[in-house]
Amino acid sequence: MKRMILKVLLLVVCLLIPQIVWTQPGGVLNPRLRRSYLNLTQAFADPSLQPGDTLLVVRTVTEPGPVIIPSGWYGTIVGSPAMPGTIQQSAPGTCDPVWGGGVNCLIDARQRGGLVRILNLRFRVPNGATGIQAIGWSGLNPNPLTISRCRFQGETSTAFFNGIVVGALGGAILIEKNVISGNISDAAIAVVGNDTTPVNVQIRWNHITIVSANDPSANNLGVGIGLTGIVGGTVLVERNRITGGGAAADALAGIALAPFFTIPTTNGAWGAIIRRNTILNFSDTSVTTLPPPLPPQRGTGIALDTSPGAQILANLIKDNADGVSVDPLNADSSAGPPAPPRVNDNNITCTNVAGCVAAGSRGVVLNPGTYNLNAENNWWGTANGPGGTGCPGTGLPVAPACGAAAGQVDVTPHRVSPNPGAGA
């Protein structure tokens, strides 16, 4: 027991003493080797680096291009708690190869050889770049990846960027407690499957703020969290807070489960559980026209297509042009097996419900097919339920109609007061 306590104390000393005596503007420390480097690029070039090492980033480091994690390496890249580690870049490069056609990124983790953890770092992402990318289509990496407590912002106030783009194939992907804020190109967080292999993905407790997706030089999606090409496994998106920037932001959706035009996928996310998220202010009614296939072109809280078995549960979906949109690209594409999607126990509402209704906002929109959409036990902003054809009340409308028939939306029973447990 005494030896174990001594080992823990020695580890703490190894991590903290270099921070106390650090005199450089910024750099990277390998505690095992007791060596320091100007940046991560130098640290990964050291032939003495071993899998399992920890690289401690102290203050601001400037990378000469993308940080390419070497083939087979695994370990931890962590920002100093005492002197927060920030990653920036002096010149762009190319990361592999699909999201945006091989765009620049700050860290490329596609070749990892085991669990890589990227923790407590700040990223200043250049225009047109991605913060952390780990996709490598089509041979997606099956090894686990954790990205936690990181902050992503544009290098400048006018930069448009993606935050985290990860290819998923089997092994656990955990993306949690990150803050992503600024002008978002395609997605703040995107997880991409191969349309074949089930995956294990958890995206939770992230805070995403889209200032704008209206880049005049490109047609951008402007999605908070995007899931595509995922055909089973355990997919959980919970307790995230996503804000869409308002009526002029050109932002498409808070959460989108759908094929994306920038990569060759044909599915959304089968069986995904989307619960207790707060999604606000995707209220642009004329999002820029983009090539097909696409999610819906009105600002939407949650959009899902080709995602049988998806469950939209206990979310706060507020002040959006459309609250939830189902199968907007391909009618009946989420019919199942295993089962059609369901939308239950959510608060789908507006700050001013009557004003939103008058402006054309909608609560749930189904592109009708052969199944009836279960949207029971939701709060629609008024005690008498949703408005729309065949609907009981004056709350946010349902389209095309309320009812129990195929191609309609079953809203009975509905909540007569908000769900107090909904939202992040």
Summary of the structure (lengths in Angstrom):
residues: 424
radius of gyration: 22.5
end to end distance: 41.0
largest distance: 72.5
contacts: 1704
relative contact order: 0.07
helix: 8%
strand: 38%
